[in-house]
Amino acid sequence: MTRKSVPHNPQTPPPPSLRQLAFAFPFLRKAQGNARPSAQFTDEHDIYRLLAASEPSGAYLVSRKGMWHGGVHITEAGAGQALDLDAGLRCIADGVLIAYRANKDYPVSELAMEGGNAPFQAPYSTGFALVRHEMEFPRGSKLTFYSLYMHLMSNADYDSHFPKRQKPAYWSRQWRVTQYAQDKPLRGRAGQLADPAQVGLHVRKTPNGSVLGILPQGASVSIGKTETLQGAAWGQVTDLNGTTLYPPEAGGYVAPSVAINGWIYLGTQNGGPVAEERIPESNFDRVIVITHQTCSSGDPQGTRGGVPIKAGDLIGHLGRYDSLNECTSGTRMAHIEVFCGEGIRQFIEAGRAWIKTNCANPKQWSQLGLPADPTILRVERGTTLYRDHGQPGRDPKQTDVIQVCAFATLPQDADHLFIEKDPGADRDKWRWWKVDATDVQRNPISGWVREQSFAGGRVTREFSQSWIDFGCHDGEHDPTHTIFATTGDYVDYALGSDVPGAGSLGKLSPLMSSLYRALYPTGDGVHAADDLCSVGRSPQNSGFPWVAFRASRLIPKHESEWANPAKWQALISAIEQRTGPKPEHEEEKKRIAKLVWWDEVAARVPGFPGSDVYHINPIGLVGNFGQGSAHPFITIHGQRIELQFLLKSNGQPLNEKAYADAATELGCEVQAIKAVAKTETGSLGPYFKPDQELASGDDLVPTILFERHLFHRATHGKYDQSHPHISNPLQGDYGRKTVQYEKLMEAYALDSNAALLSSSWGRFQILGSNFKATGFHNVQDYVASVSESELNQLRAFVSFIRADPVLKKALSSKDWHGFAVRYNGPAQEGYDEAIARNYRELGGR
């Protein structure tokens, strides 16, 4: 029987899925005990508690002295006591680093001391990093925003005090070939020997590949990306910096350009390092704009150049910033802020309009490639918190604040979650959550709410894309950056002048009056300035800084602190008219002149906004989008862990058309592909699931099998003695499905690259070490792709089969034994019989 050919009618491919921006809080929680690693923050509420309890200054919106403040401060002596300071500041979202300034050593302010003693010296960091991010929702509506990290550690501070801390990867680096590099040209084709002076380091086409040439000892080259191959570090050459090459063979010639994009070994040979990292002097103490650099191919964040950086990547560490007013030394701190241009109003409105029209339609979400489930629980002010789920109980409490929680952060034990067994009055079954709040007297309260159609008040499930409770605020503000309408009003307040109404609402600028009303809707305004100066602190007995939480949703438009230094001169002049000159004021002006950077960046970055920008609280931004963004969370040893190397599943199952297209591409039957999938993962399918292989409430993550013998091989047995259960030359002892991610994460903490290489992933269980055959440049991209969707897992399988003619032929001819031996190895243990059986059960012929 012959089959008629069916004409192929190509269809317009669907538009690509919207890319969900990955987010991460900008620091890690300190490890609890020596055996535990540091952990990601997952709940923004924990950070507000920490800041309120330990950071008396540097709150978002207003400083404690009545000045505008567009970011948040983290200090070593304050919140830093609960943070992993060695892990440093982390980038808050996927993006592109476009500018930075690194101090070789800190500038120093000097103040003369009374009595003729040596002057007080106050180091301060002008180092910063600036990252551009782009968000899209709905399709065609985009927002560009920027995250800024100020007062970063100097190079000298790293070298002198923290040599084990990792310096930022974006700092320009060169590698100098040392005397331990002893590679020499081979004997020439005519038998001639190389000049004995021609000694150096091989440049190879690929890591450990064929030799292109030899870098002389003493040469300094620039390195771009690095890779680890079988435990060995390699770097890709981007610039020879004027160096010439020795030929690979005596008597030959090699052009210097041949080495570009080649690879050099960065490890140890002949008793020492063959290349030593050094940072050129030109890297320091100037604003470096790097938008001319090319981003990786296909990077959606890199359309305008720059250095790609991911959420959670290291930005830097807390630098010195000693106070001139208090003459304190040894202060380490950082300032983190987020800002954007005029487009944010329209962007938020477009997102809210789409949500209002389409949020209940899963098909509309599917067309965007996004999950259709709300990510946020919102409890409106005035809601009654029930004593028990379904029962108001005696004297139920009413909340006087708005509570917003990401579902992923809510406890899911029986004391905090109840799932209805029978439909309610609305004929639906919903969850009940026990939440925290505060009453009108600011006493902490807690109680139960139904997540929808709640009789006790307005409780809703929200989408992060609707920016719930975020609001933009415009209005005139004091050019000298006080919170008052005039600089004179500020001086009256700051100096405690006996002036009627000093510090009252009527003295504030229009912008700050608007913010005050948003934060204190029932306040009388008599002490408005005092109230705003204490936004970051918790009132007594409240248990939580609710005003700071509300402030995190305010988006005011204000001139940046890092532009127009003349404004500070005007402020200091106004103060000195009352106090007379002070030496610390002169030093402060010198500092300000060195701290500003805005004009230099704006002149060299196309599309960079003017200095009047909208400011967004970085913690609130991550809190809103982080739990609805790219990375899944799972529970390991009772702790919620964010798997930043994975993307959340889009939840879309494979359809028959996808299988048919794959079969056409491979020249085989659909049943053959399905038989392989069923044999590899069976009932598990492409993902581990909550309440089965994972804990209740966990996100879907790819089905994996961790191979201890492959981790042993990738790390050369380095961890065999210390971690024998995950590193062993013998294959086997896999353990239950429920422990696979425990093993993976333990290995990941030791060697992240080797851990990913040593696991098989997804429906078709293709090893990470086969990433090139699946069409990826590195294992990280392969793992991220297969975690995102079943379709990507199928595409990886198609690429893997196409890359191996033997496999492709065996699959198309249904040579199950030949396929199993090639796919699973010679010791394939009956895989051929299982594939054949599954093929027949699926209707294959």
N, C-alpha and C positions, 0 to 999 in steps of 0.2 A: 504494500500500500504506500502510495506516495502522498506527500502533503503539498498542497498548493501554496505558493509563496504569497504572502500578504503584503500588499504595497505599504511602504513605510511613509506615514504622513507626519512629518516632524511638527511638533507643537511648540509654541512659544513657551520657554521654560518659565516657571513662576518666579517672581522677584525673590531675591534672597531674604532670609530672615533678618529682622532688625537685630543688631548686635546689642545684647544687654551688657552695659558697662559693669565691669567688676569693681567692687568697692572694698575697702578695708580701713578699719580704724588706724590712726597714725602711730600707734605704739602697741607693744605687747605687754600682757600682764606678767609680773614677775613669777617665776616658778615657785610652787609651794612644796618645799622639801627638795633635797638634793637629787632624788630619783626622778623628779618630774621636770619636763621641759617647760619653758615659758609658753603661754597660751594666748590665743587671740581673744580680744574682747568681742563679745557677741551682742551685748545689750547696752545701748547708749545710756540707759539709766545708771548703770554702774559707773560710767565715766563722770556723769554730772555729780554723783555722790562724792566721788574721789576728788574732783576739782573743788567742790564746795567746802570739803573738809580740810583741804591741804594747800590750796592756792589762794591766798588772801588778795592777790592783785592779778591783773591780766585777764579779767573775765571778758566775755564777748559783749560788745556794744559800748560799755562804759568802764573806764578804769576806776579804781577806788578813790582817785583824786579829782574826778569830774571831767575827765578827758574822753574824747571819742576813742574807741578801741575796736578795730575791725577783725580781730582774731582771738585766739586763746593762747595763754602761756602755760608752759610746762616747765617746772624747775626741778633740779636734782634734789633739793632739800624738801620739796613739797610732794607733789604727785609722784615724782620720780622714785620715792621710797617704795611705791607699790608697782613700779614698772621695771621691765627688763631694759635697763639703760644700755647694756652692751649690745642689744639688738637694735638700738637706735630708733630714729624716726622713720616711718614707713610711708610710702606714697599712698594717698587715699583712694586712688582710682587709676584704671588703665589710662595711659596718656602718652604724651611726648614731652620730654624735658627740652625746653627751648632756651634757657639761660641759667647761668649760675655765676657766683663769685666765691672763690675759695681764698681764705687767708693763709699766707705762709706762716705767719705768727700773728697774734692778735695786736691790733693797735692799742695803745695805752693812753688813757687820760691821766693827767697829773694835777693834784691839788696841793697847794702849799699848806702845811700844818702849822698850828700855833706853836710857839716856843722854838722855832728854828729847826725842828726835826726834819728828817727826810720827807719829801713829799709823798702823799698817799697816791699809790699807783693803782689804777682801775682798768684792767684789760676789758675789751669788749669786742664781740664778733660782728663783723659786717658780712659774713658769709651767708649766702642764700642759694636756694634752688627754686626754679619756677617751672611748673609743669602745665601744659595745655591739655585739656580734655574735651571730648566731643560726645554729646548725647543726642539720640534721635528718638522721638516719639511724638505723635504717630509718624507714619512714613512721610518723609519730606520735611518734617519740622525738626530743626536741629538747634542745639544750644552749645556754644563754645564757652567753657569756663576755665578758670585757672586756679591751681593750688600753689600756695607760697609757703616756704619753710625758711624762716629767718634765724639768724644767730647760730649758725652751724659751726662745728668744731674745726679748729685750724689744723694744718698739717703738722706743725710743731707740737701741738697738744697731743695728737695721735702718737707721734714718735716718742715723746718724752714721758707721757703718762698712761697712754692706752695702746701700747704696741700690738696687742692682740685684737683690737677692734678693727673691723673691716672698713677701709676707706671707701668713699662713694665710687661706684663703678663708672660714673660719667666724668670723673676727673680725667683729664688728658694724661695718658701714660706712655712711657717708652720703656723698652726692655733692652738692657745692655748685655751683650754677649760676654761672658766671663772667661777666665782662664781655664775653667773646668770643661768648657766645650772643646773637644779634641777631634772633631770630624775633619777629615782631609780628603782632597781629591783622589779618586782612584787612579791607578796607572793608566796612562794614555793608550790609545789604540796602537800606536807605534812603539809602545813599550816604555815611553819616557816617564820619568818620575816627576811628581809635583814639587814645586818650591817648598822646602821645609817650613817656610814662614806662613804658608797658606793653611792656617788652622782656624777652625771656628765651629759654627753650628749649622747643621743641615736645614735648608728650607725645602719642605716637601709639598707635593701636589695636594695631598690629603693627609690628615693625621696618620702618621706611620706609613705614608704612601711613598711613591717614587720621588727621588731626589731631584730638585730643580737647580739648586746651587748651594753655596756655603757662605754664611755671614761671617765676616772676619771677627776675631776677638776684639772687644772694645767697641764694636758697632752698636748703635742705638736705633731701634726700630719701633714704630708704633703698632699696637695690637688692637684689633677690633674685638670680635667675639672670641670666646674661649669654649673649648669642649673637653670633656673627659672621655677617654677611650681606654677601656680596661684598666681603670684606676689611674691613668696617666693624663696629666694636663697638657693641652695644646692650645696655641694661640694663632689667630689668623692675621697675617701681616697686612697692614693698610698703608704704611708709608715707610720707605727706607731712610728718610731724612738725609739723603745725599750719599748713602753708603753704596759702594760697588760690591759685586759678588765675586767670589772665587768660583770657577767652573766645577761641575761635579767630576770631570775627568781632567787629568793633566794635559796641558796643551790646548784645551778648548776655550770657548768664550761663552759667557751667558750675559744677556742684557739685564740690567737691574729691574726693568719692568716685569720680568718673568716672576719675580718673587711676590709681586702684589697679589693678594688673595691666597698665597701659599701659607703653609703652616709650619710653625717651629715648636719644638718640644720645650716645655717650661719646667721640667722636673730636675732631678739630680742625677748626675753621672760623674764618674771619676773623682768622687769624694766631695762634691759640692754642687751648688745650683749652676746650671749651664747658662741661665739668663736671670738677671736681677732687675726687678721693677724699679723704676725711678719716675718721678713726676717732674717735668720740665719747669723751670722758673717762670716761663711765660704763662703758666696755668694760674698764677697767684695774683691776688690783690687787684683784679680788674674784672669788669663785667664781661663775661664771655657769652656771646649769643651764638647758638649752634643750629639754627634752622637751616643752614646750608647743607648739613649732613643728610644723607639719604636714609630713610627708614626702610625696614625690611619689606620685601615685596608683598603686596596685598594688605599691609597693615592699615586698617581704616583710620587709625589715629595719626597716620604719618603723611597725609596728603600734602602737607606744607613743610616737610622736613623736620629734623630734630632727632633726638635719641629716644626710641621707644622704651617705655617703662611700665611695669605692671603694678596693679594694686598690691600692696604689701611689700614691694621691693624697697631696699634700703635707700634712703635719701641722705642721711647723715646722722650726726650725734649732737647732743646738747653742747653748745659752746659757752664760753665765758661771757658774762655781761654783768660786771660789778657796778653797783649803784653809786652815783656821784652824790646824791642827796643824803644817803644813809652811811656812806663811806664803809660799806661792807665788802669784803673780799671773798673770792672763792665761789661766787655765784655762777652756776651753770643753768642755762635756760634755753628755751626755743619758743618761737612765735609761729603759729600755724594759722593760715587764713585762706579763704576761698573768695574769689570775686569774679564778676562777669560784666558784660556790657548791657546795652539797652534791650537786647533781644529776650531777656528772661520773662518779661511780662507776657509777651505774645506766646512764648514757648509754653508757659504754664497754662495759659488760657486754652491753647490748642489741645494740650493733653487732657485737660478737664472736660472739654467739649467732646472729645472722642470717647472718653470713659463714660460720660453721661449717655451717649447714644449707643455705645457698643459693648459695654462691660459685661452684659448678661448673655452675649452671643459668642459661644466658643469658636464658631467658625471665623469670626472676625479676628480673634486672637490668633487662630491658627494661620491665617493669611499673613500675619506679621511674624509668625514663628515664635510666639511668646506664650508662656503658660497663662491659662485663663482664670487661675485662682487668686483671690485677694490675698495680700500678704500682711495686712495691718488690721488690728482691732482698735477701734476708737470708741471711747466712752465720753459722752458729752457732759459738760458741767450741769449740775442739777439732777443727775441720774441717781436713783435709789439703789444702793448695793444691798442685795438680799442676804439674809443670814445663812441661807442654804439654797442650793440650786432648786428652783421651782417654788420656793417658799420665802416670802418677805420676812417672816419671823417677827419677833417682838422688837420694837423700836429700831427699825433698819436705818442705817446712816445714809445721808445724801452727800454726794461729792460736790465740792465747790471748785474743782479744777477739771480741765480736759486731760484725760489720760489717753495716750497713744502707745501701743505696744506692737512690735513685730510678732506675728504668730510664732515664728521660729524661736523667739526668746522666752515664750511663756512656759512655765513648768507644766509638764504633762502627766504628773502623778495624780492619784485619786484625790489628793487634798486640794488640787487646783484645777482639775478638768473633770467634767461630767458630760457624757454623750447621751442624749435623749434616746430612750428605747422606743418610745411611742411618739407619734406626731403631736405637736402642740395645736393651739387654736388656729394657726395659719396652715395646718396640715403638712408641715415640714418638721423634720427632725434636725435640731441644731445642737451645737456644743454650748455648755456653760463654762465660764472661766471665773476663777477667783482673782480679783485684781486689787491693787493698792491705789489709794487716793488720799485726799485730805478733806476735812469738813470746813465750814466757814470760819471756825476758830483756829484753823490750821493745825488741828489735831490729826495724826495719822489714822486712817480708817481702811478697812478692807472688806470685801464682800463679793457676792456672786452676781454675774450678769449673763444674760443669754445673748449670744453673738449677733442675733438678728431678731426683729419683731419682739422686743423686750418690753414688757408692761411697765417696768420701772423707770424707763427713760429712753433716750435715743442712744442706741448702741449699733454701730455699723461695722461692716467689713470693707476695708478700703484697699485701693491699689496704690502702690508707690508712685505711679505715673500721674496721679491726680494731685500730688504735692499737698496732701491734706494738712490744713491749718497753716501752711506757709503763706506769707503775704508780703508784697513789696510795699515799701514806704518811701515816699518822696517828700521833700520839703527843704526849705532853706536851712542852712546850718552856719555856725560861726566859722569864718575862714581860718581862724587860729585853732580849730579842732577842739574847742571846749564844747560842753553840752548846752551852753547858754546862748541866749540870743545875741549877746555882745561880749566882747572880751572883758569889758569893764565889769559886767555882772559876774563873770567868772572870778575875777580878782577879788571882788567883794566877798564872794562865797569862800574862796580858798584861804583868804587872810582872816576870815571871821569878822568882817566889818559889821558894825552896828547899823545895818541898813534894813529898812522894813521889807519883808518878803524875800530876803536873800535866800536863795535855794528853793523858792516856791515854783509851782508849775508855770506861773506867769512870767518867770524869768528865763525859762528854757527856750531854746530855738524851736521853730515850728516842727522840724524833724524830730527832735527829742520829745516834744510835747506829744506828737503822734505815737512814738514808741512807748511813752509813759502810759498813755491811755490804753494801749494794747496790752500792757503788762499789769496795770492796776485799774481795771475798768470801774471799780467802785471807790478808788482812792480819792481823798479830798485835795491832794496836791500841795498841802502845806509844806511838806518836806520832800518834795518830788526829787530834788537833786540827791538827797541822802538815799532815797529809795533806789534810784538808778545806780548809785555807786555801790550798792549792796546786792545788786542783781545776782552776782555769782555766789553769794553765800546763803546758807540755809537759816531761816528764822528758827529760834529755839523751839524744840519739841516737834518740829514738822516732820523730821525723819527723811525728808527729800527736798531738794531745792526746786520747788515747782516753778518759781519765777524764772530761774535759769533755763528750765526745760521749755517754758513758754517762749522765752527769748530766743531759743535755738531755732524757732520757726519764723523769725522776723528777718526780712531781707531789705535793709535800708540802703538807700543810695547816698554815698558820701565820698568826698575826695579821699584818695589813698594817703596813708601815712608816709608812703615811700616816694612821694612826688612833692615838688614845690617846697623846698626847704625854707624859702623866705617866710612862710607862715609862722614858723617857730621863732624867727627873729622878732616878728611883730608881737607874739605872745610874751617873749622874754622882756621886750622893751616895756610892755604894759605892766608887767609885774615889777620891774625895777624902778618904775616911776613911783611906786609905793615903798619899796624895800631898799632901794639903792642897789648899786652893782654888787654882784656876788661872783666869786671866781668859778663856782660850779656851773654858772650860766654860760660863761665863755667856753668852758670845756664841753658843755652840752651842745653848743652850736657847732663846735668842731666835729663832734660825733655825728650830728645830724647830717652834716655835709658829706660824711663818708658813708652813711647808711643808705641814702637815697639811691635809687637805680632806675626809676621809671622812665625817664627821658631817654636814657641810653638804650633800653630795650625797645621802647616805642619807635625809635628812629630806625631800628633794624629788623623789626618783626612786622611784616605786612598784616594789617587787620587788627593789630593790638589796640585795645580800647583807650579812650582818653582817661585821664586820671580820676574823673568822677564816675565811680563804678558802684554796682550793687554788690553788697557783701553778704555771704552766706555762711552760717555757722558750720564749720567742717564736721563737727561731731553730729549735728542734726542732719546734715546731708547724707553722711554715711549711714546713720541710723534709719533714715527713711528708705534709702535705696539698697543698703547693704544686704538685708535679708531677702530682698526680692531680686537680687542680682545674680551674678553668674555662678558662684561657687556653692556646692552642696555642703551640708552639715551632717555629720553622723556622730554617734555616741561611742566613745571608746573608754573603757574603765570608768563609766559614769560621767565622763566629761564631754561636753559638746565640742567637736573639733571641726573647724572649717578646712576643707580640702582645697587649697588654693591652686593646686595643679589640675583640678577637674573643673568642668563647666556643668551647670545644672542641666539635667535632661529637659528637652522641650516637651516631653510627654507624648510625642506623636508616634504611634506604631507604624510599622511598615505596611504598605498596601501592596496589592497584587501587581500593580503596574511597576513598582520599584523592583520587585522580584523578576518580572518579565524583562524589564530593561537590562538588568544585570545578566540574566540568562542569555539574552541576545548578544551582549558584549562579550561573553565568555564562550559562546557557541555551545551551550549545554542546556539541559532541561531545568525548569524552575524547581522541580522535585529534587534534582541533584543538589542544588544550593541549600534547599530547606533540610535535606537529609544531613548535610554537613553541620548545619546549625543545630539541629536536634541532637545529633551525636555529641557535639561539643558541650552544649549547655542544657539540653533537655528541658525539664520543667522550670529551671532557673531563669531561662531566657536571657535577655541582654543586660538586665540590671538586677542587683540585689535590692530587696524590698523591705520596707519597715514592717515590723511585727513578724517577719520571717527570718531572713538572714541578718537583719538590722534591728535596732531598738525602735520602739514605738515613737513616731514623730520624726524619724530620720528622713533625709531626702534619698531619692533613688541615686545609686552609684553603680558604675559598670560592674558586672560580674567579673571577678578576677580569680586567679590562682597564683599564689606567690611561690616561686621556685627557689628554695634555699641554695641548691647547688649552683644555680646561675648567679645568685648574689655572691656566693663564694668565688666564682670564676671572675665576675666583674670587679671584685675588690681584692683579688689575688690572695684570698684567705685571711685578710687583715683582721677580720672580726670572728674567726672560727673559735678562738678561745673565749672571748668575752661574750659572744652572742651565738652559741652553737645551734640554737633552735631556728635561727634565720640565716646562718652562714655555715654551710657544711658541704664537703666535697661529694657527699652521697645524696642522690636524688631520693625524694620521698618524704614521709612524715609531714604530709600536707596539713592535717588537722581539719577541723570542721569548717564549713563555709563561713560561720560566724566569726572566725578568728583571722580570716584572710587580710582584712584591712588593719587589724592589730599588728600583724607581722609586717605588712607593707609600711605602716607609719613608723614602726620601730626602725626598720631598715632605712626609711626615708630620712630619719633624723641623723643617721650615720653617713649616708651617701645618697643624696636624692636621685641623682642620675642613674646610679646602679640599681636602686630600688625599682624605678620605673622600667628599666630594661629587663628586670628579672621577673616580671609579672606578665601573665597573659590576660588579654583584655576583651570584654564584650561577648557578644553572641557567638563569634567565631573563634574566640580564644587565641588571637594572634599575639605572639610575644612582643613586648616592647622593643626588644633587640632587633626586630624585623621592621622597624619604622621606615627605613629607606625603601624597602620593597613595597610598602603600602603608600608610597608617594610623598613622604614627609622628610623635611630636612633634619629634624631632631625628634627625640622620643617625647619631649614635652608637648610639641604640637600634635603628634599622633595621639597621645593620651587625652589631651584636651578635646580633640575632635571626636573620638569615639565615645567620650563621656556625654557629649551634647545630644546625640540622637542615634536612634537605631539605623536611620538612613546612612549616617556617616560610618557606622560599623559595617554596613553592607558595602559601601563604596571602598572602604579599606580592604575588605575581602576581595573585591573585584580587582583592585590594583595589585594585591598580593599574588593572586592567581595568574594574572597577566604577566607579572614579572618573572614567572617560572614556567617555561614551555612544557616541562615534564608534568607539572601539576595541572596545567590547562588541558593538556592532551588526556591525562588520566580522568579528569572530571568530565570532559565532553564524551569520552568513550566509555564511561562508567566502569573504569578499571579500578575498583574500590581498593584492592590490595595495593596497587601501585600508588594510588592517591594517599592512602593511610600511611604507607612507609615514608613518603615524601613530606607529608603534612605533619605527622606526629613522631616520625623517627622510626628506625628499624625495630625498636622494642615497642611496637604500637599496640600490643596487648588486645587484640580483637577489635580494634577500631574498624577494620575493613568489614567485618561481619556486622557490626552495629550500623555502619553507614548503609550497607546493602539492605538490612532489615528495615531501617527507617525509610529508605527510598521506596521500598515496596509498599510500606504502610501509608505512605503519602501519595500513592497512586502512580508511581513511576512504572515504566514498562521495561 
